[in-house]
Amino acid sequence: MAIGMDRRRTGLGQLLRDARHRKFEILLVDSFDRIAWSVPNLRELMDVLGKNEIRVISVRDHFDSGASLSGQSVLTASILHKLEGRLGRERFHFGIRVASKNQTHQCGLTLDDVESL
């Protein structure tokens, strides 16, 4: 199983190969933080998908690359902000889990405290 911090995600690699061979026309994702680990990475993925004429739809981010551009610029800024927030929380929770397993509680929080954030 791959996690968001792992850059060697074979499923994403296969998806990009399939996109280059135009094996599909639409990519539907729950949210962009499921396929990208940073804003530059998302931009790179969207460039590859766009060059291969793949329409990208993100349910949680309310984004459709096939929609008119007039509303997309406002949505894009919002999406990037949400992505950074979600990824930051994910990295924070991952760090606390690792610290808890190593029993290094430097921040004074328990795992239960973090899970409730």
N, C-alpha and C positions, 0 to 999 in steps of 0.2 A: 504494500500500500504506500502511496506517495502522499506527502503532505505539502502544504503551500510553500514551505521553506525549501523544499527539495527541488532544485532546478532540473533534475533529470527525470521528468515525468513522461514516461513512455506513451501514455495515452494522449497527452498534448502533442507530442512529437508526431504521432500517427495522424492526429487530427490535422496538423499543418501539412503533412505529406498528402493527405486526402484532399485538402483544400487546393494545393498546387496542381493536383491532377483533376480538379473540379468534379470530385465524386459526390458532392452535395452542393446545394445552392443557398441553404439557410443554416445558420448556427444559432440554436436557442439555448441560452444559459440562464440559470437562476439569477446569478449576479456576476459582475465582472471579477469580483475577488475570488471566484472559483477557478478562473483561468489565468489570472495575472497576479504576480507577487509585488508589483510596483507600478506606478504610473508610467514610467518609461517602457516597462515591459508591455503594458496594455497598449501603448501607442504602437510599439513594434508589431504586436499581434494584429492590431486593427489594420496596420499598413499591409501586412501580408494578406490578410483576409480581403481587404478592399481591392488590392491589386489583382486578386483572383476572382473578383466579383461575387464574393460571398456576403450575403446579407446577414447581419448580426443583430439578434434580438436578446435583450436582457430584461427578464421579467421584473425583478426587484428594483432595477434601476430605471425602469420605464423608458428604455432606449430601443430604438429601431433604426438601424443605419439606412434602411430603405425609405424612411419618412423624409418629408421635405426639410431642407436645411434651415428654414426660418426659425423653428423651435429648437433645433438641435444644439445651437451654440449655448443657450441657457442651460439646457439639460447636461451638456458636456461638462461644464464647470461644476454642476451639482454632483454628477456621477463621480468625477475625480475626487471631490471632497469626501464623498461617502466611501469611496474605495480606500483612500488613505486612512480614514477613521476605522473601517472594519479591519484592514490589515494591521493597523497599529494595535487594536484590541487583541487580535489573534496572536500577534507576536508577544504581547504582554502576557497573555494567558499561557502561552507555550513556555515562556521563560519562567513563570511561577511554577508550572508543573515540573519543569526540569529542576528548579531549585528545591522544590518540595521532595523530589525523589532523592536528591543529594543531601537533603536536610540542611540546607543553607538558607535560613530565614533572615536574610539581611534587611528586608524591608519591613519586617514586623507584621506582615499579613499572613493569615493562614489560607490554605487552598479554598476553604469555605467562604472566606471573605471575598476572595477574587471571583469565585463563581457567581456571587451575588451582584457583581458590578454590572 
